[in-house]
Amino acid sequence: MPNSTPETIADAIAAGATVIDVRTAEEMAEGTLTGALPILHTEIVAGVEALNIPADTTLVLYCRSGRRSGVATSALQAAGYRNAINGGGYTELAAVLAERQPG
């Protein structure tokens, strides 16, 4: 997704994208997005393939800062997952999603 912003990424999530948290278990213990699949960035292609996720599925990946999710996004795109999106950092993405919650 060119020119991705937290808002456009939140739109993709709202539209039904599969969300993947590529952080460590220790980092995830501090919080994670609801429904996010935990797959380490170093195991992303094998992890997505093991879950039989179709290559045309929109995937949003995030980590602490966006660096590891960027590496994982590139690996998925090289493996044919053309709709993989780097969602950036957890804190910023979680804040945008929280703003969208009713009430």
Secondary structure as a PSIPRED ss2 file (coil, helix, strand):
# PSIPRED VFORMAT (PSIPRED V4.0)

   1 M C   1.000  0.000  0.000
   2 P C   1.000  0.000  0.000
   3 N C   1.000  0.000  0.000
   4 S C   1.000  0.000  0.000
   5 T C   1.000  0.000  0.000
   6 P H   0.000  1.000  0.000
   7 E H   0.000  1.000  0.000
   8 T H   0.000  1.000  0.000
   9 I H   0.000  1.000  0.000
  10 A H   0.000  1.000  0.000
  11 D H   0.000  1.000  0.000
  12 A H   0.000  1.000  0.000
  13 I H   0.000  1.000  0.000
  14 A H   0.000  1.000  0.000
  15 A C   1.000  0.000  0.000
  16 G C   1.000  0.000  0.000
  17 A C   1.000  0.000  0.000
  18 T E   0.000  0.000  1.000
  19 V E   0.000  0.000  1.000
  20 I E   0.000  0.000  1.000
  21 D E   0.000  0.000  1.000
  22 V C   1.000  0.000  0.000
  23 R C   1.000  0.000  0.000
  24 T C   1.000  0.000  0.000
  25 A H   0.000  1.000  0.000
  26 E H   0.000  1.000  0.000
  27 E H   0.000  1.000  0.000
  28 M H   0.000  1.000  0.000
  29 A C   1.000  0.000  0.000
  30 E C   1.000  0.000  0.000
  31 G C   1.000  0.000  0.000
  32 T C   1.000  0.000  0.000
  33 L C   1.000  0.000  0.000
  34 T C   1.000  0.000  0.000
  35 G C   1.000  0.000  0.000
  36 A C   1.000  0.000  0.000
  37 L E   0.000  0.000  1.000
  38 P E   0.000  0.000  1.000
  39 I C   1.000  0.000  0.000
  40 L C   1.000  0.000  0.000
  41 H H   0.000  1.000  0.000
  42 T H   0.000  1.000  0.000
  43 E H   0.000  1.000  0.000
  44 I H   0.000  1.000  0.000
  45 V H   0.000  1.000  0.000
  46 A H   0.000  1.000  0.000
  47 G H   0.000  1.000  0.000
  48 V H   0.000  1.000  0.000
  49 E H   0.000  1.000  0.000
  50 A H   0.000  1.000  0.000
  51 L C   1.000  0.000  0.000
  52 N C   1.000  0.000  0.000
  53 I C   1.000  0.000  0.000
  54 P C   1.000  0.000  0.000
  55 A C   1.000  0.000  0.000
  56 D C   1.000  0.000  0.000
  57 T C   1.000  0.000  0.000
  58 T C   1.000  0.000  0.000
  59 L E   0.000  0.000  1.000
  60 V E   0.000  0.000  1.000
  61 L E   0.000  0.000  1.000
  62 Y E   0.000  0.000  1.000
  63 C E   0.000  0.000  1.000
  64 R C   1.000  0.000  0.000
  65 S C   1.000  0.000  0.000
  66 G C   1.000  0.000  0.000
  67 R H   0.000  1.000  0.000
  68 R H   0.000  1.000  0.000
  69 S H   0.000  1.000  0.000
  70 G H   0.000  1.000  0.000
  71 V H   0.000  1.000  0.000
  72 A H   0.000  1.000  0.000
  73 T H   0.000  1.000  0.000
  74 S H   0.000  1.000  0.000
  75 A H   0.000  1.000  0.000
  76 L H   0.000  1.000  0.000
  77 Q H   0.000  1.000  0.000
  78 A H   0.000  1.000  0.000
  79 A C   1.000  0.000  0.000
  80 G C   1.000  0.000  0.000
  81 Y C   1.000  0.000  0.000
  82 R C   1.000  0.000  0.000
  83 N C   1.000  0.000  0.000
  84 A E   0.000  0.000  1.000
  85 I E   0.000  0.000  1.000
  86 N E   0.000  0.000  1.000
  87 G E   0.000  0.000  1.000
  88 G E   0.000  0.000  1.000
  89 G E   0.000  0.000  1.000
  90 Y H   0.000  1.000  0.000
  91 T H   0.000  1.000  0.000
  92 E H   0.000  1.000  0.000
  93 L H   0.000  1.000  0.000
  94 A H   0.000  1.000  0.000
  95 A H   0.000  1.000  0.000
  96 V H   0.000  1.000  0.000
  97 L H   0.000  1.000  0.000
  98 A H   0.000  1.000  0.000
  99 E H   0.000  1.000  0.000
 100 R C   1.000  0.000  0.000
 101 Q C   1.000  0.000  0.000
 102 P C   1.000  0.000  0.000
 103 G C   1.000  0.000  0.000
